Amino acid sequence: MLHTEQQSLAGCAVEVTGTKYMELPNELGGETHALLARMCAFCFPGGEDCARSVSAIRTTERGEMRASPSARWIPFTAEQVIEARRSSFRWEARYQGGRIGLISVTDAYEEGHGRLVVKLGGVIPVQKVQGPEADRGELQRYLASIVLCPAMVLNHGSLDWTAVGPLSLRVRDRADPAGATVDMDISEEGRLLACRADRPRMVGKQTVLTPWSGSCAEFKEWEGLRAATRLDVSWRLPDGPFTYYRSEVVSFKVVR
């Protein structure tokens, strides 16, 4: 039977194959302990000290998105800041909207609240999504960002972890009153394979909780951290999976 106790990673040191990678409570055992240790051994090839000093990650991405399974892919470039010590990120993208010109999109979770803002020409607001459902969805996006900012595993003091399968971990932020969670699948070697959650999806003017997943590939080592460089994100619709986002990380900066 799997252990389902929730564990925060602020505490005492654990060693994986002779190298100290992370801190865990002394009493932590079972599947949760083993999975976290395995994941950290993979994510921190430079050891714990390299990860402990990270306060944020800044990335530049190049990719494409589409609004529906039949819609065309629209290319974008984006810059993102992901904080390692608290639940906070901001993703700012630019799209060429054809005849309507430049479209800018801000997707963020900051100070406990999520928002999505779309502007024409980077100036004229045409869409703004906020409220409890946005808070939940954007926090889940932040939690899934461990594939780009693995240092949050060590440095974020209010994250709790639970083993929910032989190679799956569930993470939540204790400071979140809504209880948003994300499940993460890892390989035997500790490589992050995919993130899964039920997230709010906009359908017209309403939101519908919908199975969501993100897969990651082509990990690269940056300043002692190992992070994904290719991302694909999908909704699981009744007619089948709908991949709406795919991107490549073209620059990665560690903020210490």
MIFI-209345 format. One line per field, with one value per residue (C-alpha): residue number from 1; x, y, z. Coordinates in Angstrom, 1 decimal, decimal comma, always signed. Layout:
REM MIFI-209345
seq: c(NUM|...);
X: c(X|...);
Y: c(Y|...);
Z: c(Z|...);
END
This chain:
REM MIFI-209345
seq: c(1|2|3|4|5|6|7|8|9|10|11|12|13|14|15|16|17|18|19|20|21|22|23|24|25|26|27|28|29|30|31|32|33|34|35|36|37|38|39|40|41|42|43|44|45|46|47|48|49|50|51|52|53|54|55|56|57|58|59|60|61|62|63|64|65|66|67|68|69|70|71|72|73|74|75|76|77|78|79|80|81|82|83|84|85|86|87|88|89|90|91|92|93|94|95|96|97|98|99|100|101|102|103|104|105|106|107|108|109|110|111|112|113|114|115|116|117|118|119|120|121|122|123|124|125|126|127|128|129|130|131|132|133|134|135|136|137|138|139|140|141|142|143|144|145|146|147|148|149|150|151|152|153|154|155|156|157|158|159|160|161|162|163|164|165|166|167|168|169|170|171|172|173|174|175|176|177|178|179|180|181|182|183|184|185|186|187|188|189|190|191|192|193|194|195|196|197|198|199|200|201|202|203|204|205|206|207|208|209|210|211|212|213|214|215|216|217|218|219|220|221|222|223|224|225|226|227|228|229|230|231|232|233|234|235|236|237|238|239|240|241|242|243|244|245|246|247|248|249|250|251|252|253|254|255|256);
X: c(+0,0|+1,3|+2,0|-0,2|+1,2|+1,9|+5,5|+7,1|+10,8|+12,0|+13,9|+16,8|+19,2|+18,9|+21,6|+21,2|+24,0|+26,4|+25,6|+23,4|+20,7|+17,8|+16,4|+13,6|+12,0|+13,8|+10,7|+9,9|+9,9|+8,3|+7,3|+7,2|+10,8|+12,1|+10,4|+11,5|+15,1|+15,1|+13,7|+16,2|+19,1|+18,1|+17,2|+20,3|+23,4|+25,4|+24,3|+22,1|+24,2|+23,6|+19,9|+19,6|+20,9|+18,3|+15,7|+14,1|+14,5|+14,1|+13,4|+12,8|+10,6|+9,7|+6,6|+3,1|-0,5|-3,9|-7,4|-9,2|-8,4|-9,3|-7,6|-4,3|-1,1|+0,0|+3,7|+4,8|+7,9|+7,6|+9,6|+8,9|+10,0|+9,3|+10,1|+11,6|+10,8|+7,1|+4,2|+4,7|+5,3|+4,7|+4,6|+4,5|+4,1|+3,9|+2,0|+1,7|-2,0|-2,0|-4,3|-5,1|-1,4|+0,6|-1,2|+0,3|-0,6|+0,2|-0,4|+0,5|+0,1|+1,2|+0,4|-2,0|-4,1|-4,1|-4,8|-4,8|-4,7|-4,8|-4,1|-4,1|-0,9|+0,3|-2,0|-5,7|-7,2|-9,6|-9,7|-9,1|-9,7|-9,5|-11,2|-11,2|-11,0|-8,1|-6,4|-6,7|-5,7|-2,7|-1,4|-1,6|+0,4|+3,0|+3,2|+3,7|+6,6|+8,9|+10,0|+11,7|+12,4|+13,2|+14,8|+11,3|+11,4|+14,0|+13,4|+9,6|+8,7|+5,0|+4,9|+3,6|+4,3|+2,4|+3,2|+0,1|+1,5|+4,6|+6,2|+3,9|+3,9|+1,2|+2,2|+0,1|+0,8|-0,4|-1,0|-3,6|-7,1|-8,7|-6,5|-5,2|-3,0|-0,8|+0,4|+3,8|+5,0|+8,7|+10,9|+12,9|+15,9|+13,9|+13,3|+10,1|+7,9|+4,6|+2,3|-1,4|-4,3|-8,0|-7,8|-10,5|-10,9|-12,7|-15,8|-17,5|-17,8|-17,9|-15,1|-15,2|-12,9|-11,1|-8,3|-5,0|-1,5|+1,9|+4,8|+8,5|+11,5|+15,1|+16,5|+19,6|+21,9|+22,1|+24,3|+23,9|+20,2|+18,6|+15,5|+13,3|+13,8|+10,7|+7,1|+3,8|+0,5|-2,9|-6,5|-8,2|-11,5|-14,4|-13,3|-9,7|-6,5|-6,2|-2,6|-2,8|+0,7|+4,2|+7,4|+11,2|+13,3|+15,9|+17,4|+17,6|+19,0|+19,4|+18,7|+20,6);
Y: c(+0,0|+3,4|+6,0|+9,1|+11,3|+14,8|+16,0|+19,4|+19,5|+22,0|+20,0|+17,5|+16,3|+13,1|+11,5|+9,9|+7,7|+9,4|+13,0|+15,4|+16,7|+17,8|+18,2|+16,1|+15,5|+12,7|+10,6|+10,6|+7,2|+5,0|+5,9|+9,7|+9,7|+7,5|+9,4|+12,8|+11,7|+10,1|+13,2|+15,5|+13,3|+13,8|+17,5|+18,6|+17,2|+20,1|+19,1|+20,8|+24,0|+24,9|+24,6|+26,2|+29,5|+29,8|+32,5|+32,4|+31,2|+33,4|+31,8|+32,8|+30,5|+30,1|+28,2|+28,1|+27,9|+27,3|+27,9|+24,7|+21,4|+22,8|+26,2|+27,1|+27,2|+30,8|+31,3|+33,3|+34,3|+34,6|+35,6|+34,0|+34,5|+31,6|+32,1|+29,3|+30,5|+31,3|+30,5|+33,2|+33,3|+35,7|+34,6|+37,4|+36,4|+38,2|+36,9|+38,2|+38,4|+38,9|+41,7|+42,7|+43,2|+42,4|+40,5|+40,4|+37,9|+38,0|+34,8|+35,1|+34,0|+36,7|+37,5|+34,6|+35,5|+34,4|+36,4|+36,2|+39,5|+39,8|+43,1|+44,3|+46,1|+45,5|+48,3|+47,8|+45,2|+42,8|+40,0|+39,7|+36,6|+36,7|+35,4|+32,1|+29,8|+31,8|+31,6|+27,8|+27,4|+29,7|+28,2|+24,8|+26,1|+27,4|+24,0|+22,3|+24,7|+22,5|+21,1|+24,5|+25,6|+22,4|+24,5|+25,1|+21,5|+22,6|+26,3|+26,7|+26,3|+25,7|+22,9|+19,5|+16,3|+13,0|+9,7|+8,8|+6,0|+3,9|+6,7|+9,6|+12,5|+15,0|+18,6|+21,4|+24,7|+24,8|+28,5|+27,9|+27,8|+26,1|+23,0|+23,0|+20,1|+18,8|+15,2|+14,5|+11,4|+10,5|+7,8|+5,2|+7,6|+10,5|+12,4|+14,4|+13,0|+14,7|+16,8|+16,2|+18,0|+18,9|+22,6|+25,2|+25,6|+28,5|+27,4|+30,5|+32,7|+29,7|+27,6|+23,8|+21,6|+19,6|+17,0|+18,7|+17,5|+18,7|+16,6|+17,6|+16,4|+17,1|+18,0|+20,2|+21,1|+24,8|+26,0|+22,8|+22,3|+20,0|+21,4|+20,5|+22,4|+21,2|+21,4|+20,1|+20,9|+19,3|+19,3|+15,9|+16,5|+14,0|+13,5|+12,9|+14,9|+18,4|+19,7|+23,5|+24,6|+23,5|+25,4|+25,3|+27,0|+29,0|+30,8|+30,0|+32,2|+31,3|+34,2|+33,8);
Z: c(+0,0|-0,9|+1,8|+1,4|+4,2|+3,1|+3,5|+3,4|+2,3|+4,9|+7,5|+7,8|+5,1|+3,2|+1,1|-2,3|-3,5|-1,2|-2,2|-0,1|-2,5|-0,4|+3,1|+4,4|+7,8|+9,8|+10,0|+6,2|+4,8|+2,2|-1,4|-0,8|+0,5|-2,3|-5,1|-3,9|-3,4|-6,8|-8,5|-6,7|-7,7|-11,3|-11,1|-9,1|-10,8|-9,2|-5,7|-3,1|-2,8|-6,4|-5,9|-2,5|-3,7|-6,5|-6,0|-9,5|-13,1|-16,2|-19,5|-23,1|-25,1|-28,7|-29,6|-31,0|-29,7|-31,1|-29,7|-30,8|-32,5|-35,9|-35,4|-37,0|-34,9|-34,1|-33,3|-30,3|-28,3|-24,5|-21,5|-18,1|-14,5|-12,1|-8,4|-6,4|-2,9|-3,2|-5,5|-8,2|-11,9|-14,8|-18,5|-21,1|-24,8|-28,1|-31,1|-34,6|-35,1|-38,9|-40,0|-36,3|-35,6|-32,5|-29,6|-26,1|-23,4|-19,7|-17,8|-14,1|-10,5|-8,1|-4,5|-4,3|-7,4|-11,0|-14,1|-17,9|-19,8|-23,6|-25,3|-29,0|-29,9|-26,4|-25,3|-25,8|-23,4|-25,1|-22,5|-18,8|-16,8|-13,0|-9,9|-7,9|-11,0|-12,4|-9,0|-9,0|-12,7|-12,5|-9,3|-10,9|-13,8|-11,3|-9,6|-12,9|-13,6|-11,6|-15,0|-15,5|-11,9|-10,0|-7,2|-5,8|-4,5|-1,9|-1,5|-1,4|+2,3|+1,9|-0,7|+0,4|-1,4|-1,4|-3,2|-5,2|-7,4|-7,9|-9,9|-9,2|-6,7|-5,9|-4,9|-3,3|-1,6|+2,0|+1,7|-1,0|+0,5|-2,5|-2,3|-5,9|-6,7|-9,6|-10,1|-11,5|-13,2|-13,0|-14,5|-12,6|-12,8|-11,4|-14,7|-14,8|-17,6|-17,3|-15,0|-14,7|-13,1|-13,4|-14,3|-15,1|-18,9|-20,5|-22,5|-23,8|-20,7|-18,3|-16,8|-16,8|-14,8|-17,5|-17,3|-18,4|-18,9|-19,8|-21,1|-21,1|-23,0|-23,9|-20,5|-20,3|-17,4|-16,5|-13,7|-11,7|-12,4|-14,9|-16,6|-19,7|-22,9|-24,8|-23,5|-24,9|-23,1|-23,8|-22,6|-22,4|-24,2|-24,7|-28,3|-27,3|-26,4|-27,7|-27,7|-27,7|-26,7|-27,6|-27,0|-26,9|-24,2|-26,0|-23,0|-19,3|-16,6|-12,9|-10,5|-7,2);
END
